[in-house]
Amino acid sequence: MTPNTITETSEAAMPSPHRWTRDDYYRLGDLGFFPPEIRVELIDGEIIETMSPQKTPHTVTLHAVVHALRSAFGGDTYIREQSPMTLADTSEPEPDILVARGTFHDYKDRHPGPADTLLLVEISDSTLTYDRTRKAALYAASGVGEYWIVNVAARELEVRRSPQAGSYQEASVYYDTQSITPLSAPEAVIAVTDLFP
């Protein structure tokens, strides 16, 4: 008996994941698709549930960093906490802290984008790998010039600068005995220990 020939399926007929846009994402939110107790972000067309409920160390560290950044940048910038930013039609992450040019009045009709962003900060207790990999690649590909990861458990500050071709060319670690000067606040000196409770 002669076996039957297998016909290869064309690529066009293969199943593929649906990539969500920001408009889709907003419609799902308006329809109540996301329960209020979860936090989601749109990353490269995927809707990502980003974290479990915040524990005290994360929350207190976030407030310590905001306080330090307000002192460093003064009143000439807008500091947003856990709010969306627009990177592309398929990406709207919600970084823990975003320092933007201008004031909140400049963003009454839109979220800040990469050109508005002076500094992004993620507070990492349970999301360290995600913040070092996927978030770093996303921010670098979008041209965000400076990205900090506050490593809560190690009490260290990871600083990434010089985005190029989807990655940061400079990556440094600052310990809690050291100080850091943000690129966009060259007169400021922040003690790393002040970023932690």
N, C-alpha and C positions, 0 to 999 in steps of 0.2 A: 504494500500500500504506500502511495506517495504522500508525504506530509504536505499540508497546505502552506503556502507562502505567507509570512507575516508582512503586512503592509505598515511601514513606518508612518506615524501620525505627524502631520506638519506642525511646526512651531505655533502657527496661528491657532491651531485647535487645542493646544495645551492649556490647562487651567493656570491662572495667574492670580496673585493676590490683588485685592482692590486697594488702590492708593487713595487715601482720603485727602481732600483739600480743606483749606480753612473754612470755606463756605459750607462744606459738608459737616465739618466739625461743629460749627456754630448751630447748624440746623439740628444736629443730634442733641446738643445741649439745650436748645429751645424746646425740644420734644421731651426733655426729662430723661434722656437715655442714660446719663451718668448719675449714679446715686450721689447725693450731696456729701456723703462721708468719705468718698474716695477722691484722690487728686490725679488728674490725667493731663497729659500733654500730647500735642501733635508733633511727632518727630519723623521727618522724612516720609510723610504719608501714612505713618502708623500711629494709632492711638495707644499710648503707653500709660499704664497705671504706674505712677512713678514711686510711690512710697506708702509705707504703712503709716498709721497715725504718728504724729511727731511726739517724741519723748522730750522730757525736760531738758536734757543736755543740748539737743538740737535747737530748741526754741530760745534758750538762754544765750547760746552762742550766737545765734542770728541777731539778737538784740545787742550783744556786745560788739559785733562787727558793724552793725548799722551806726551805733554810737561813735565808734572809731572813725568810720568813713565820713560822718557828718562833720566831725572836727577837722578831718584832713581836707575835705573838699569845700567846706564852708557853704554859703548860701547860693553859690552860682550854679548849682547842679540840682537835679531831681533824683532822689534815691527811692527806688521802688522795691517793695518786699513781696516776694512770692506772687508776682503778677506777670501776665503774658508779655512777650516780645515777638515781633514779627520778623522771621528770617527769610521765609519764602512762601509760596502758595501752599506748600505741603509741610511747613514747620512753624509751629507756634509754641516754643517751650516756655516754661515758667521758672526762670532761675530764682534762687533764693533771694538774691540781691542784684539789682541792676542800677548802676550810676549812669544817668543820662545827662546830656547837655540841656540847658534851659531849665524851665520850671514845669510844674504839672499843667499849667495853662497850655503849654505847647503840645500836650498829648491828650487834649479833651476829645479829639475825633479819631485818634489812632494810637496804636501801641508803638513804643520806640522800636527802631530797627538797628541794624549793625552800625550805620553811619551816625546814629545818635548816641551810641553806647561808648562810654569811657572805660567802664570796668564791669565785668560780670563776676559774681561770687556764688559758689555752691557750698553749702554747709553739709559736710559728708560725715554721717555716722553709719547709716546702713546702706548708703549708695556709692561708696567710694569707687568701686570698679566701674560702675556705670558713668560716674562723673569724670573719671580719668580716660575713658575710652570713647563711648558714644557721644557724650556731651562735649568733650574736648574736640572731637572730630567735627561735630556739627558747628560749634562756635568758630573753630579755625576756618572751616570751609566758607563760612559766612563773612569772614574778615574781621571778627571781633579782636581788637588788638591786645587786650589783656584779660586773662581769665585766671581767677584764683579758686583753689579748692582748700577749704578750711577743714583739715582732718581732725575731727573732734577727739577720737580715741588717742591719737599720737601727739596731740597738741602741736601740730605742725601746719605750716602754710605752704601749699604747693602753688607756684606761680608759673604761668605759661604766657609767653609773649612771642611776637613775630610770626603771625600766621602765614602759611604758604602751602599751597597745594593740598589743603585739607588736613594739615597738621601744624602744630606749633614747633618752631625751630629752636626755641629756648624754653627750657623747663628747669626750675630751681626749687629747692626746698629750703624754707626758712624755719629755724627752730625758735622756741619761745624765749630764748635769750637774745634774739636778734631783732633788727628793725627792718622795715620795708618802706620804700617810697613809690607810690603809684606813678605810672608814666604820665598820667594826666593831672597830677598834683605834685609837680616837681619840688615844691617848697616844703611839702609835708613829710614828716617822719612818723611812722606808726610802729609802736612797739608790738611785736607779734603777740606777746603775752596779753596785751589789751584786747585781742580778738577772742579771748577765751574767758569764761567766767572764773 
